[in-house]
């Protein structure tokens, strides 16, 4: 049982990182749709840097920079060119895998997987620390949103933008900042994913960016709720994987269990959140 819980905590790291970053953009009123692509960008950048002789820290910083770049690109399309945020985010999601394939073809001579040397050795030492760092990270995000000036600006950018403008605070700069942070956070999630797998594989994000968006609402738009929801989703995923092949139950049912659990939890969370909002009126 304990090994399942630890495996769930380890697997939840990319979801926690992406969801906490996405929460900042959501609370500012500019939900980052491009996190799926940014996870791919982070994983690819990490593999490329480490395959070229870089260490994990340099690779992680490079991944964050790549995510920040695409976050800036998304912000530019939305804030400067007035592009629809959802469409611009979808465009980034489509651009990044193609861009990664092009760079891989130029540098590696193929569009396939990129092996990461020394990844297993690094993760063997660092995985426990990284895994349990998610708890203080969720607490720090809570403090950022509730107790800091930046957090009040982020919340006001959605609920009271005129309040910020009256005080000379740019709503657009706040939106730009949270989009860059959320993209960089998603890219860091991709870096962790690539290091844990020991390679970059095209399509390895496997919808985690979209799941992170769902987890934001499953967690009632709160960092601690996001942490719990991430653990819940990965726990269901691992349990479903362990029970495949038992009895005459179709394998497809086990494969669908994480998505069904997430959909059920999201529905319950949405109903509860809507009821709470009505009671406040």
Buried (B, 14 or more C-beta within 10 A) or exposed (E): EEEEEBBBBBBBBBBBBBBBBBBBBBBBBBBBBBBBBBBBBBBBBBBBBBBEEBEBEBBBBBBBBBBBBBBBBBBBBBBEEEBEBEEBBBBBBEBBBEBBBEBBEEEBEEBEBBEBEEBEEBBEEBBEEBBEBBEEBBEEBBEBBEEEEEBBBBBBBBEEBEBBEEEEBEBBBBBBBBBBBBBBBBBBBBBBBBBBBBBBBBEBBEEBBBBBBBBBBBBBBBBBBBBBBBBBBBBBBBBBEEBBEEEEEEEEEBEEBBBEBBEEBBEEBEEEEEEEEEEEE
